[in-house]
Amino acid sequence: MPLVHLHFPTLLDGSSSCELPPRNVEFDVIFDPSETTLEEVATLFTSKVSRNTGASRTPWKVRHFVSSSSLFPPSPTLSPHIIRSPYIPPSPLPRLWKPDSMVSSILLPLLLNLPSPISIILDLGSGAGRDVCYLSESLLSSNPSVTVVGIDKHKGSARRSLPLWSKRGVSNNSSHELLDLKKLPLFDAYMASLPHPINCCYAVRYMNLPLFSHLSSNLPIGCVFALSHFVVDLDGTFNYDHPSISDVLKLGEMEGMFKCVEEGGDWKILRNDRVKDSDVGRTLINFVVRREVGKNMKEGKRKRDDQGGDHN
Ligand SMILES: C[S@@+](CC[C@H](N)C(=O)[O-])C[C@H]1O[C@@H](n2cnc3c(N)ncnc32)[C@H](O)[C@@H]1O
């Protein structure tokens, strides 16, 4: 289990932290008794009522609360030069949360092996910014100029993401764009304002079919598009309370949109896997494609075909 430093006084003030693990994950809490009391910490993690809203909530699964003074008693014999030696944080920093599995197991290896250097990656519907953070941290050492942009229409997204990115040292490589992705002209204007063509665009548990269709025609050649989202079962049903069936992909919907080269389209399908989510076993599709053919190439080929036809 990784060891992650959280600032308790900030949490006790009612702020949330994106570093906290999901509520079904067991973990231990080590607290500094000079900073806070056992009672305060225990109330924070085990209360079944939200202090901010009064609504009922699931408490975290804390196994033990341990005072740091019992683990690290003050030692007068420590030599001063040990105390002064510089602390070099591990990179990437340990984390109690997990990025989306498609992002970590498919997208990251692909991005690390792209032939051209990566400059801009977009996360559509980025939420709390964890996948943005993960990719920034993971790509930074091989590519210091990479920028991962989280796009979301909710102000709370930036409010949660920015402190996480700052704490984990990726503020210079991560940015947030407050944008309603249902407004395609605004999205196009944003794309046109970017200093470089984008290399990758992905969405995790965010479905916006008009936008995806627009991207399938307009992303630049070489660009990767990836989606991890709920899909109906093979018999066409989706027997879960959440999300509603209107927010679930139908069978073959993404392949129909991102047509592959063999079928006269522009895309190469790199992955199209059905996987189960770790919560309740809903099926997700991990769909990853790369644009192989551009608009101009198609136009050139059409002209060449036409000219060839004239000669015969
Ligand atoms: C289910 S959450 C997923 C968040 C994140 N990708 C993740 O996997 O944790 C969907 C996100 O999409 C955002 N969203 C919904 N509609 C949007 C829209 N029209 N434009 C931009 N973001 C939107 C929501 O604010 C939310 O943060």
The ligand as an SDF file (V2000), in Angstrom:
LIG
                    3D

 27 29  0  0  0  0  0  0  0  0999 V2000
  -19.1270   10.3820  -15.2250 C   0  0  0  0  0  0  0  0  0  0  0  0
  -18.1310   11.7980  -15.1810 S   0  0  0  0  0  0  0  0  0  0  0  0
  -16.5750   11.1430  -15.6990 C   0  0  0  0  0  0  0  0  0  0  0  0
  -15.4420   11.9900  -15.2440 C   0  0  0  0  0  0  0  0  0  0  0  0
  -14.0540   11.4220  -15.5600 C   0  0  0  0  0  0  0  0  0  0  0  0
  -13.8390   11.2630  -16.9620 N   0  0  0  0  0  0  0  0  0  0  0  0
  -13.8860   10.1080  -14.8300 C   0  0  0  0  0  0  0  0  0  0  0  0
  -13.8560    9.0560  -15.4770 O   0  0  0  0  0  0  0  0  0  0  0  0
  -13.7760   10.1250  -13.5870 O   0  0  0  0  0  0  0  0  0  0  0  0
  -18.6550   12.7460  -16.6170 C   0  0  0  0  0  0  0  0  0  0  0  0
  -18.0380   14.1320  -16.6820 C   0  0  0  0  0  0  0  0  0  0  0  0
  -18.4690   14.7640  -17.8870 O   0  0  0  0  0  0  0  0  0  0  0  0
  -18.7680   16.1250  -17.6200 C   0  0  0  0  0  0  0  0  0  0  0  0
  -19.7340   16.6050  -18.6070 N   0  0  0  0  0  0  0  0  0  0  0  0
  -21.0300   16.2140  -18.7470 C   0  0  0  0  0  0  0  0  0  0  0  0
  -21.6040   16.8910  -19.7630 N   0  0  0  0  0  0  0  0  0  0  0  0
  -20.6520   17.7090  -20.2830 C   0  0  0  0  0  0  0  0  0  0  0  0
  -20.6440   18.6560  -21.3470 C   0  0  0  0  0  0  0  0  0  0  0  0
  -21.7370   18.9100  -22.0730 N   0  0  0  0  0  0  0  0  0  0  0  0
  -19.5000   19.3280  -21.5900 N   0  0  0  0  0  0  0  0  0  0  0  0
  -18.4020   19.0930  -20.8550 C   0  0  0  0  0  0  0  0  0  0  0  0
  -18.3370   18.2140  -19.8340 N   0  0  0  0  0  0  0  0  0  0  0  0
  -19.4640   17.5260  -19.5430 C   0  0  0  0  0  0  0  0  0  0  0  0
  -19.3300   16.1040  -16.2160 C   0  0  0  0  0  0  0  0  0  0  0  0
  -19.2280   17.3820  -15.6140 O   0  0  0  0  0  0  0  0  0  0  0  0
  -18.4650   15.0480  -15.5450 C   0  0  0  0  0  0  0  0  0  0  0  0
  -17.3390   15.6230  -14.9380 O   0  0  0  0  0  0  0  0  0  0  0  0
  1  2  1  0
  2  3  1  0
  2 10  1  0
  3  4  1  0
  4  5  1  0
  5  6  1  0
  5  7  1  0
  7  8  2  0
  7  9  1  0
 10 11  1  0
 11 12  1  0
 11 26  1  0
 12 13  1  0
 13 14  1  0
 13 24  1  0
 14 15  1  0
 14 23  1  0
 15 16  2  0
 16 17  1  0
 17 18  1  0
 17 23  2  0
 18 19  1  0
 18 20  2  0
 20 21  1  0
 21 22  2  0
 22 23  1  0
 24 25  1  0
 24 26  1  0
 26 27  1  0
M  CHG  2   2   1   9  -1
M  END
$$$$
